[in-house]
Structure formats: C-alpha cells, structure tokens
Amino acid sequence: MSRFFKTAPRSARTVVSMNDNPELPVLYTGLRNAATETVRVVRGIRDEPTGLDAATPSAEWDLRAVVNHLILWTAHNFALRAEGGAVPAEWYERDFTAEPGWADAYAEQVDKALAAWSEPAVWKQQMPMGDSTVPAAAIAGMILLEFTLHGWEAAQASGQSYRLDEATSAAVLGQVEQWAEMFRQYDGFAAPVPIADDAPTFSRALALSGRKR
C-alpha cells in the first residue's frame, strides 16, 4: 500500500493516550487504537523463537520485511505527513530491525506521529498522493490499513493474536471497501477471499483485502 505515498531492554511503554477532542474526526480514535495494538505486537516479536526470518501470510515478505514496512510507513511517514514532508528515498532499503532498541524506537515514533495528528489543523490539509493531492483524512485512512493489515501479518508470523474493538474493525472494513479496487489495480491487494456475511468485521476486512484469517 505504501506505493501510493510516494542496548539493554527498557521498561515497556504504551502508545500515548490522547484526550478526546471534538475537533478531531472519529478516524483519529481508530488510528490510535490500531497503533496501540500494532505496537503491542511489534514489541512481542523480540521473544519469538523463529525470529524475524519467519514467513508471513504475504508470500513476498518475511517478518523482517513486514516490520520494516511498518516502521517506515506507520511511524516515520505517518509523522512526516503531518509536517508536509516525506521519508527519504534511501530509507526504503533501510533495515530498522538491525538497529539497537528498534521496537522501543518504533513505539516512540508512533507516539510522535499520533501527537502530530492530534492537531486539528493537520486534518484540514491537502496532502500529496502520486501526482495529485488528497484530503488528510484519505492519507489517515491508508495509514489505518497499514497499521492493521500489516500488523495482523506480523502477529500471524510471530504466533500472536491481533485484536481490535468493533468500532475500529468497522473503520478498517470501511477503508478496505473504499480503496480495494484501486489497490488491486496496483497489486496492493490480492483477490478477495470468500467469507461468510456474518463473519467478524475484521475478518471480513482481511478477506476483502485478499488475506485469509
């Protein structure tokens, strides 16, 4: 999906919890919830016996590739978007997981990104996407998919669960429905996986994105 955006262990931290702000869209709450769960999963990977070479539900990526993708797009790119910037091209090949304390660094950078997006003015911006611009909410929706779909892949690869509340799951499904056709045109999503209409909401989002739970 990102193609559309052109030491000693420390005590565990959780993603910062912002006060509710009526000036912020409901989507911000979904981002915050998804970030918290994805950070939890990323922190849990360090004790996984098979390590970062484990296979993931994505045939193209091992766990290391998924984690590097998460760090690049849901932490650094997410924060830079709020500032009108973008990640340097050379970071596309950077192995963040080779750096000491990478999981803590990821959590801290996600905190910074959420803090930046907690400013109502950010949501009023038009942000670059390809050769045009889109409302900030469109970028935020894609970031929500980055957090949840790739966060779920990381959980699957490391033997963990991935849990979202119903409201956040519904937001994810809505975003998948909005972007699925375009993402498939650019090989961002695989063909939808058949699933029962009464399946859990997040399972339906995964299936529509071409992922099988």
Secondary structure, DSSP 8 states (H G I E B T S, - for coil): -GGG-----------------TTS-HHHHHHHHHHHHHHHHHHHGGG-TTGGG-B-SSTT-BHHHHHHHHIIIIIIIHHHHHTT----GGGGG--GGGSTTHHHHHHHHHHHHHHHHTSGGGGG-EEEETTEEEEHHHHHHHHHHIIIIIHHHHHHHTT------HHHHHHHHHHHHHHHHHHHHTTSS-------TTS-HHHHHHHHTT---
